Amino acid sequence: MKIKNSVVIVTGANRGLGKQFAAQLLERGAERVYAAARNPELVDLPGVDAIRLDVTDQQHVDDAAHAVGHADIVINNAGFSSFARLVDGDLNDIRREIEVNYFGALRMIRAFAPAMRNRGRGAFLNVSSVMAWLGYEHSNSYGASKAANWAMSNGLREELAGAGIQVSSVLLGSTDTDMMAGIDVPKNRPEELVATVLDQFEGGVNEILADDAAQGLKSGLSDDRGSFAG
Ligand SMILES: NC(=O)c1ccc[n+]([C@@H]2O[C@H](COP(=O)([O-])OP(=O)(O)OC[C@H]3O[C@@H](n4cnc5c(N)ncnc54)[C@H](OP(=O)(O)O)[C@@H]3O)[C@@H](O)[C@H]2O)c1
């Protein structure tokens, strides 16, 4: 899906990768970029249309779909990591990860896919994580929600086959945003990561392995490691 002259909505666009997506969409000639955020007053990017959207709120999602009308591209970027552990973490935190990372993206898809189907064109870019594919301390409940997000993209691709709708899933490792603040691991630069993702998205890639971590883990899925600890 080409970005030039397209109408795009990006969730979680007030900071981190979402803000970077919005900025680079403008640079690539998108006609209109809706920068969706829980608090649109925090969107400080000239040239975008800020829009209020908490992806856990069905009314917000319906209102956004109504306001945008048709979107050529929906970028499901909004994400939440509580760092809760599966065995003894707070279940409310774990539920919130599923609500934002899986149901939030699914709500957007259900709201925007019908218009894409009617027009016979459109694209979803769903941001998952390499944590969908392995265990790592304090990221396991988050990983489960991102595995749901990844599986959702695979299923959507099947359901929307023949409708002219591209479904791309993004797998990435550590990238230098607020989400990873205080975690001392090597990190991608957001600018480079997003440029790589958008290049592949425009090239029609279904499963975007955006960095070395994603490429290495994908090729190792058939081994029995399954964990950074193993
Ligand atoms: N950074 C990494 O290493 C990494 C690795 C793999 C995948 N990812 C994924 O990449 C995406 C972007 O993450 P990031 O690194 O940019 O994280 P971030 O800096 O923590 O930003 C998260 C964004 O999501 C928004 N958000 C959270 N809950 C929301 C909700 N209920 N409704 C709408 N927006 C909501 C936040 O809005 P507020 O400002 O209102 O909280 C913020 O704009 C996420 O899906 C994340 O899981 C990141």
PDBQT file of the ligand as one rigid body, heavy atoms in Angstrom, charges set to zero:
ROOT
HETATM    1  N1  LIG A 301       9.477   0.143  22.400  1.00  0.00    +0.000 N 
HETATM    2  C1  LIG A 301       9.680  -1.145  22.225  1.00  0.00    +0.000 C 
HETATM    3  O1  LIG A 301      10.757  -1.692  22.521  1.00  0.00    +0.000 OA
HETATM    4  C2  LIG A 301       8.599  -1.998  21.604  1.00  0.00    +0.000 A 
HETATM    5  C3  LIG A 301       8.932  -3.316  21.246  1.00  0.00    +0.000 A 
HETATM    6  C4  LIG A 301       7.951  -4.118  20.671  1.00  0.00    +0.000 A 
HETATM    7  C5  LIG A 301       6.694  -3.593  20.425  1.00  0.00    +0.000 A 
HETATM    8  N2  LIG A 301       6.393  -2.311  20.805  1.00  0.00    +0.000 N 
HETATM    9  C6  LIG A 301       5.049  -1.827  20.544  1.00  0.00    +0.000 C 
HETATM   10  O2  LIG A 301       5.131  -0.626  19.787  1.00  0.00    +0.000 OA
HETATM   11  C7  LIG A 301       3.965   0.164  20.021  1.00  0.00    +0.000 C 
HETATM   12  C8  LIG A 301       4.382   1.570  20.403  1.00  0.00    +0.000 C 
HETATM   13  O3  LIG A 301       5.077   1.483  21.654  1.00  0.00    +0.000 OA
HETATM   14  P1  LIG A 301       6.080   2.600  22.182  1.00  0.00    +0.000 P 
HETATM   15  O4  LIG A 301       7.371   1.920  22.374  1.00  0.00    +0.000 OA
HETATM   16  O5  LIG A 301       5.980   3.818  21.355  1.00  0.00    +0.000 OA
HETATM   17  O6  LIG A 301       5.435   2.814  23.641  1.00  0.00    +0.000 OA
HETATM   18  P2  LIG A 301       5.138   4.118  24.491  1.00  0.00    +0.000 P 
HETATM   19  O7  LIG A 301       6.211   5.108  24.284  1.00  0.00    +0.000 OA
HETATM   20  O8  LIG A 301       4.856   3.600  25.855  1.00  0.00    +0.000 OA
HETATM   21  O9  LIG A 301       3.790   4.690  23.829  1.00  0.00    +0.000 OA
HETATM   22  C9  LIG A 301       2.597   3.960  23.931  1.00  0.00    +0.000 C 
HETATM   23  C10 LIG A 301       1.500   4.729  23.227  1.00  0.00    +0.000 C 
HETATM   24  O10 LIG A 301       0.291   3.951  23.303  1.00  0.00    +0.000 OA
HETATM   25  C11 LIG A 301      -0.720   4.778  23.840  1.00  0.00    +0.000 C 
HETATM   26  N3  LIG A 301      -1.761   4.057  24.549  1.00  0.00    +0.000 N 
HETATM   27  C12 LIG A 301      -1.653   3.252  25.626  1.00  0.00    +0.000 A 
HETATM   28  N4  LIG A 301      -2.858   2.805  26.010  1.00  0.00    +0.000 NA
HETATM   29  C13 LIG A 301      -3.748   3.358  25.155  1.00  0.00    +0.000 A 
HETATM   30  C14 LIG A 301      -5.155   3.288  25.003  1.00  0.00    +0.000 A 
HETATM   31  N5  LIG A 301      -5.933   2.590  25.864  1.00  0.00    +0.000 N 
HETATM   32  N6  LIG A 301      -5.750   3.975  23.986  1.00  0.00    +0.000 NA
HETATM   33  C15 LIG A 301      -4.996   4.702  23.132  1.00  0.00    +0.000 A 
HETATM   34  N7  LIG A 301      -3.670   4.831  23.222  1.00  0.00    +0.000 NA
HETATM   35  C16 LIG A 301      -3.056   4.152  24.222  1.00  0.00    +0.000 A 
HETATM   36  C17 LIG A 301       0.022   5.736  24.782  1.00  0.00    +0.000 C 
HETATM   37  O11 LIG A 301      -0.807   6.838  25.085  1.00  0.00    +0.000 OA
HETATM   38  P3  LIG A 301      -0.649   7.666  26.479  1.00  0.00    +0.000 P 
HETATM   39  O12 LIG A 301       0.459   8.655  26.262  1.00  0.00    +0.000 OA
HETATM   40  O13 LIG A 301      -1.990   8.278  26.670  1.00  0.00    +0.000 OA
HETATM   41  O14 LIG A 301      -0.310   6.646  27.555  1.00  0.00    +0.000 OA
HETATM   42  C18 LIG A 301       1.204   6.071  23.899  1.00  0.00    +0.000 C 
HETATM   43  O15 LIG A 301       0.854   7.017  22.937  1.00  0.00    +0.000 OA
HETATM   44  C19 LIG A 301       3.188  -0.560  21.138  1.00  0.00    +0.000 C 
HETATM   45  O16 LIG A 301       2.176  -1.340  20.559  1.00  0.00    +0.000 OA
HETATM   46  C20 LIG A 301       4.243  -1.438  21.772  1.00  0.00    +0.000 C 
HETATM   47  O17 LIG A 301       3.676  -2.533  22.436  1.00  0.00    +0.000 OA
HETATM   48  C21 LIG A 301       7.329  -1.500  21.369  1.00  0.00    +0.000 A 
ENDROOT
TORSDOF 0
